[in-house]
């Protein structure tokens, strides 16, 4: 029988030169991989389309609740909107990790640029949220590049 892994256990982390910080209070995070398809037709095989895999890319979209990570007593080890805004302003690639926290499953690691960051502040009885997308650079690996 298969053991299903609940999505709530899979967390996205950002390396800060000392530790992997969990992206704060995630409500969802994903890993989307794509591959370009190279198509060719020739007179050698009229009407036949030949397809081959091309370049690969990936993105990591995420959403979470905005929390205070700047004042005394705040959860400073988490990467909320304010922390991520600093990463975006720097414009440099970061190392990310996506992990289930389970001993018998692999964590995934990679390098990415923070491509977009959004902050939503509704009125009424709703919490402020943020969302963003990491745009991958290079390969996704299962060995921690920061060790």
Secondary structure by P-SEA (a helix, b strand, c coil): cbbbbbcccbbbbbbccccccccccccbbbbbbbbbbbbbbccccccbbbbbbcccbbbbbbbbbbbbccccccccccccaaaaaaaaaacbbbbbbbbcccccbbbbbbbbcccbbbbbbbcccccbbbbbbbbbccccccccccc
